[in-house]
Amino acid sequence: MLPTIRQLQYLKLLAEHGAFGRAAEAAHVTQPTLSAGIQELEKTLGAPVVDRARTGVILTEVGEAALRRAGVILNEAEEMVQEAHRAGQPLTGRFRLGVIPTIAPFLLPRALPALRQRYPALRLFLREDQTQRLIAGLKAGHLDAALIALPYDTSGLDYAHVADDELVAALPANHPLTQMSATPPDELTSEELILLEDGHCLREHALAACGLKPPRLSADDSGGFAATSLPTLVQMVGSGLGVTFLPAMAVEAGLTDQVAVAIRPLATAHPSREIVVVWRAGSSRAAEGRLLADIMRAMLAQTHLA
């Protein structure tokens, strides 16, 4: 005998709510019904999945292992139902899209109206996060697709091209290098280089494109600034604290308009990142991932950014 989908749902809700009563309420069943379902699951597995106490329930080691597998099974079951409902109707119903912070505020405001107009039945759920966590979410089945930038390790994933986004130098408005029409990367080695904090792929993309090493903290930690977002990065440059790299997409969207920052192209070959829509290899949402990339690519072409 195998566990049922309903039993796995009960286990998931019990882990989320920590009490039989609250889990039963979330499942829209009575507490005895949920309790009986958990008992049947334990009988099937041949071991307890929860420790019952006055303060609530705690998953056992067997319960934790079952929960991990239950998450995958429930995601697959839900995807199976949605795939049947979507047959012949792409981009309808729920679609969970991840997007990195250095793309989200500059591309989505222009892309989302077009998506809503063409696919009014689409219910788009967005998650903004760093690339590593988005890819983990994809592989775990928590996301259907993600909008990220390459190069990045895409093993176990498929992707479709959206655009090449040029990387440019951002300098304080009165910086001597603004006298040059393009900024040679080697001219920046003696400057205070400000980058996003570790974990943001734009940091690695910019350094790799320019052949530069990441800045090091000084012995007293007085140097080596790191920003948490592009707006913070721009403000730091505008205040004369150093120089940085920005994606052209962000500059075109007006990120630097109200700050005393000068933008110059980089005097190096192919200083850019590739923006793509990525999904799990073999996913039933692959066709929709490609369609999403096609729509965004066409939209960007119209605004001369592709």
N, C-alpha and C positions, 0 to 999 in steps of 0.2 A: 504493500500500500504506500502511496505517495502523499505528501502534504498537498492540500488544496490551496488554490489562490486565496480564498477567503481566510484560511488559517494564517497564511503568510502576511496578509493585510492586517490581521489582528496583532500579529507579532510586531509588525512595523509600528502600528499605532501605540501599542503598549510601550515600546521603547521610546517613542516620542513624548508620550504623556506621563509615563512613570506611575500610572495607577489604573486599575481595572475599570473604575467608574468613569474616569475621563476618557479612556480609550474606547469604552463602549459607547459613550455619547458621541465621540467623533465618528464611530463606525455606524451610528444610527441603529444600534441593537441594544438589547438589555445586557446588563452585566453578567447574569448567568449564561447567556448565549455566548458572549465573548470568552468567558472563563472556560466553558465547555470546549470551545474551539481550540484554546491554548492547550487544554488537557489532551485533546485528540492529537494535536501536533506533537506533544511530548511522548505520547504513546507510540506514534509513528516513528519518531526519532530514537526512542528507547532511552531518553535521558531528559531531565528537567531543563527547560529553557529559561526559567525565571526563578529567582529566590523571592518568596513572598514574605513581607515584613509589615509591621504596623505603619512604617513611614512610607511605604510604597513597594515597588518591585525593582529588582536589579537583575539584569540579564546574566545568566551563567556563561561560562566559556562556550558551551554548546550553543546557547542562545545567541551570543555575539557572532559566532560563525554562521549560524542559520540566518541571522539578520543580514549579513553581508551578501549571502547568496540570494536571499529573498528580494533585496533591492534590485539586483540584476534581473531576476525572474519577473518581478512586477513591472519593471520598465519595459521589458520585452513584450509582456502581455498587453500593456497599455499601447505600445507602439503597433502591435498587431491589430488591435481594434481600430486605432486611428488610421492605419494604412487602409483598412477595409472601407472606412468611412470616406477617406480621401480619394478613393479610386477614381481616376479621371478628373480630379479636381485639385490641382497643385496649389500649394500655399493657402490652404483653408484650415480652419481650426487652430489649435495651439501649435506654436513654433517657438522653441526656446533658443534664443540667439545670444551668444556671448560676444563681447567686443572689448578690445583693449582700450585703456584710457587715452592713449595718444591718437586714437582714431575716432572714438565715440562722439565727442562734442563737435567734431569738424565735418564728419561725413553723414552721420545719422540724421541731423536736422534737415538735410536736403534729400536724403534717400527715403525717409519714412513717409512723407506725404505722397510720393509716387507709388509706394507699396500699398498704402491705404486706398488710393484711388483705383489701382488695378485689381487689388484683391481685398475687397471689403469684408470678406468672411474670415480673413486672417486675424488671429489673435496672437500678437507678437509679445513674447515675454523676454525682456532684455536683462542681461547680467554683465556689468562692467567689472573687469578684473584683469590681473596680469596674465600673460600668456601661459605660464606654467600651470596655473590653477584652472584656466579655461580648458586647456587640453586634458587635464585630469578629469574635469567635469564631462567632457565629450566622451572619453573612454569609459567612464563610469555610467554613461547613459543619462546624465543629468541635463545635458544640453543636446540640441539637435545639430547645431552648427555654430561656428565662431568666426568672427572677423578679426584676423590677426595680421602681423607683418612678418615676412620672411627676409633673411634666412632664419630658420628655426628647425629643430628636429621634428619631422612630420611622420615618423615611422608609425605604421598602423592607421594612418589617416590618408584621405584623399582631399584635393583642394582644386579650386578654380580661380584663375587670375581676375583681379578687379582693376588694379592700377599700379603703376610705378610712381612712387612718391619721392621726389627729390629731397635730399637733405641739404640745408643751407647753414651758413654761419650767421650767428646773431651776436652783434658787438654793441657796446655802449655807443651812443650817437656821436660822441666826440673822440672816439678811439682812433689812433693813427692808422690802423689797418683799413679804416673806411675810405681812405684815399685811393685804395686799390679797387679795381672793378671786380676782382675775384680774390678770394682768400686762399693762399696756399696753406695746406694743413700744417706744414713744418713751421710756419710762422706762429702757430698757436702753442708750440711746445714750451715757450717761455712765458705764456700767459696763464692766468688763474682760470683753469678750465672747470666750469660748473656743469654737472650732469644730473640726470635723474638718479635716484637712489637705486641700489642693486635690486634686480627683479624686473625692471622695466627693459624690455628688449630694445627700445630705441637707444639706450645707452650703448649696448654692444654693437648695434648697427652702425652708429655714428663713428665709434672708435675703429671698427673694422674697415669702414669705407675710407677712412683717412689714415689708416695704418698707425694709429696712436695707441699708447698704453693708458690705462685708467689712471687718473690722478691719485696720488698717495697722500694720506693724512700726515701732517707734520708730527714731530715728537710730542708737542703739547696740544695736538688736536686743534690747532688754530686755523688750519687750512683744509682744503679738500671739501668744499661745500657740496652738498647733495640735496636736490629738491624732491618733493613728493609729487609735483604736478607741473605741467607745462606753464600754466599761468604764474606759478611761484617762480619757476626758472626764469621767465621773461622779466619779472619784477626785479629779480636779483641782478640780472644783466643791466637793466635800465638804471639801477642804482649804482652802477660802476663796480660791482663786486667781481666781475670776470666776464668771460665769453662762453658761448655754448653753441650747440647745434639744434636746429629745429626742423621738423618736417614742413615742406612747402605747403602741404594741405592746411596746416594750422595757420601759417602766415596768410594764405589766401583767404582764410575764413575770418581774418581780422584780429588774430591773437595779439599782434604787436602794435596795433593802430594807435593806442592811447599811451604808449610807453616810449621813452627816449632810447629806442633801439634801432640800429641800422642792420639791414639784412643784405648779405652778399653771397653769391654762389661760391661753391668750393672749387678750387682749381685742382681737381683730381678726377680721374676717370670713374664714371658711373657712381656718384655719391647718392645712392638711393636705396629705398627699401621696397619690397614688393608686397602690396596689400592683396590678401586672398580671403576667400571664404573656404573654411576647412570643415570636414565632417569625418565621422568614423568610416573606415573602409568597410564596404558591404552594407552600410546603413540604408534603410528604406527611404531615408530623406535625401539621398544623394541627388536625385533629379531636382529636388527643390533647392538644394544647396547651389547647384549649378545655375538654376534659374535666378536665384537671389544675386549671384555674382554677375550674371548677364544684365540684370536690371541696374545694379549699381555701376557697372562699367559703362553702360549707355548713358546713365545720368551724368557721370563724370566727364564723358566725352563731350556732352553738350555744354559743360562749363569749362572745357579746355584744360582739365586737370589730369586726364588719363595720359 
